């Protein structure tokens, strides 16, 4: 399966204290693929340790696999790396506490790698976000991260 992504840019989020956010550069239709998650692969145990330390803000599970992608910007994986690789979905913010609503959903896609094995082509699990409604150029891409995330990162601050 080939996936065509929307034109996007990383910029200052319109959500108070959110830092960077992801924005579409042209109109996007409901169902269009917008961005891909990327970053170093971490195993299930490491992901759980990160969750316990509150460092899970940029983790994306590779469900049903026992691993996750860590989309956090670090010295080893700086912002330019994510932009260069076009894997910028980890910059999507949760609209919790605002009047905004989520406008994308996460989808796991098994993509053929082009390498053949006796059973067929090898596939690789990739994680994308798709628009759940039409978005106008300049719109910030927003994703509801769910109740567990809200409880860990928003409610304990209130």
C-alpha positions as CSV (number, residue, x, y, z in Angstrom):
1,X,0.0,0.0,0.0
2,X,1.3,3.4,-0.9
3,X,0.4,6.3,1.3
4,X,0.4,9.9,0.1
5,X,0.7,12.4,3.0
6,X,-0.6,15.9,3.1
7,X,1.8,18.9,3.1
8,X,2.4,19.9,6.7
9,X,4.7,22.0,8.8
10,X,5.8,22.1,12.4
11,X,5.2,25.5,14.1
12,X,4.2,27.2,17.3
13,X,1.0,25.6,18.5
14,X,-2.1,27.8,19.1
15,X,-2.8,25.8,22.3
16,X,-1.5,27.7,25.3
17,X,1.7,26.2,26.7
18,X,1.7,23.4,24.1
19,X,5.0,24.2,22.5
20,X,5.2,23.1,18.9
21,X,2.3,21.8,16.8
22,X,1.5,20.4,13.4
23,X,-0.3,22.3,10.7
24,X,-1.7,21.5,7.3
25,X,-0.4,23.7,4.4
26,X,-3.3,23.0,2.1
27,X,-6.9,21.9,2.3
28,X,-7.3,18.3,3.5
29,X,-10.3,16.1,2.9
30,X,-11.8,13.7,5.5
31,X,-10.0,10.4,5.2
32,X,-6.7,11.8,3.8
33,X,-3.5,10.7,5.4
34,X,-1.8,13.7,7.1
35,X,1.4,12.5,8.8
36,X,3.4,9.5,10.0
37,X,4.7,8.8,13.5
38,X,8.4,8.1,13.7
39,X,11.3,7.9,16.1
40,X,13.4,5.3,17.7
41,X,11.7,1.9,18.4
42,X,11.4,1.0,22.1
43,X,10.4,-2.4,23.5
44,X,7.3,-2.8,25.7
45,X,9.3,-2.9,29.0
46,X,11.1,0.4,28.1
47,X,7.8,2.0,27.1
48,X,6.3,1.0,30.5
49,X,9.3,2.5,32.3
50,X,8.9,5.7,30.4
51,X,5.2,5.8,31.3
52,X,6.0,5.3,35.0
53,X,8.5,8.3,34.8
54,X,5.9,10.5,33.0
55,X,8.1,10.5,29.8
56,X,5.4,8.9,27.6
57,X,4.1,12.2,26.1
58,X,5.5,11.2,22.6
59,X,5.0,7.5,22.6
60,X,2.9,5.8,20.0
61,X,2.1,2.1,20.4
62,X,2.6,-0.2,17.5
63,X,-0.5,-2.2,18.5
64,X,-0.7,-5.2,18.6
65,X,3.1,-5.5,18.6
66,X,4.9,-5.3,21.9
67,X,6.8,-2.1,21.0
68,X,6.3,1.6,20.6
69,X,7.8,4.6,18.7
70,X,9.3,7.3,20.9
71,X,8.7,10.6,19.0
72,X,10.3,12.8,21.6
73,X,12.9,15.3,20.3
74,X,16.3,14.6,21.9
75,X,19.9,15.4,21.1
76,X,20.1,12.1,19.2
77,X,16.8,12.7,17.4
78,X,16.5,16.5,17.0
79,X,13.6,18.3,15.3
80,X,15.4,18.4,11.9
81,X,15.6,14.6,11.9
82,X,11.8,14.2,12.2
83,X,11.2,16.8,9.5
84,X,13.9,15.4,7.2
85,X,12.4,11.9,7.6
86,X,8.8,13.3,7.2
87,X,7.7,11.6,10.4
88,X,6.2,14.5,12.3
89,X,3.0,13.2,13.8
90,X,4.5,13.3,17.3
91,X,4.1,17.1,17.1
92,X,0.3,16.7,17.1
93,X,-1.2,18.2,20.2
94,X,-4.2,17.1,22.3
95,X,-6.9,19.8,22.5
96,X,-7.8,18.9,26.1
97,X,-9.0,21.9,28.0
98,X,-9.7,24.0,24.9
99,X,-12.8,24.5,22.8
100,X,-11.1,22.7,19.9
101,X,-11.8,19.1,19.0
102,X,-9.8,16.2,17.6
103,X,-9.6,16.2,13.8
104,X,-7.6,13.1,13.1
105,X,-7.4,9.5,14.2
106,X,-4.5,7.0,14.4
107,X,-4.3,4.2,11.9
108,X,-1.8,1.3,11.8
109,X,-0.8,0.3,8.3
110,X,1.2,-2.7,7.2
111,X,3.3,-1.5,4.3
112,X,5.2,-3.9,2.0
113,X,8.9,-3.2,2.1
114,X,9.7,-4.4,-1.4
115,X,11.8,-7.3,0.0
116,X,10.6,-10.7,-0.8
117,X,10.5,-13.8,1.3
118,X,9.2,-17.3,0.5
119,X,5.7,-16.4,2.0
120,X,5.5,-13.1,0.0
121,X,6.7,-9.6,0.7
122,X,8.0,-8.5,4.1
123,X,5.7,-5.9,5.6
124,X,6.5,-3.2,8.2
125,X,4.0,-1.7,10.6
126,X,3.7,2.0,10.2
127,X,1.6,4.5,12.1
128,X,-0.2,7.3,10.4
129,X,-2.9,9.9,11.2
130,X,-5.9,10.4,9.0
131,X,-8.3,13.3,8.9
132,X,-11.7,12.7,10.5
133,X,-13.1,15.8,8.9
134,X,-12.2,18.3,6.2
135,X,-9.4,20.7,7.3
136,X,-8.7,24.1,5.8
137,X,-5.2,25.2,5.0
138,X,-3.5,26.5,8.1
139,X,-5.5,24.3,10.5
140,X,-3.7,22.8,13.5
141,X,-3.8,19.0,13.5
142,X,-5.3,17.8,16.8
143,X,-5.6,14.3,18.3
144,X,-7.5,13.3,21.5
145,X,-5.0,11.1,23.3
146,X,-7.6,9.6,25.6
147,X,-8.7,9.5,29.2
148,X,-5.6,7.7,30.6
149,X,-3.3,10.3,29.0
150,X,-5.5,13.1,30.3
151,X,-5.5,11.7,33.8
152,X,-1.6,11.4,33.8
153,X,-0.7,14.7,32.2
154,X,-3.5,17.1,32.7
155,X,-5.7,16.3,35.7
156,X,-2.9,15.8,38.1
157,X,-1.8,19.4,37.4
158,X,-5.2,20.9,38.1
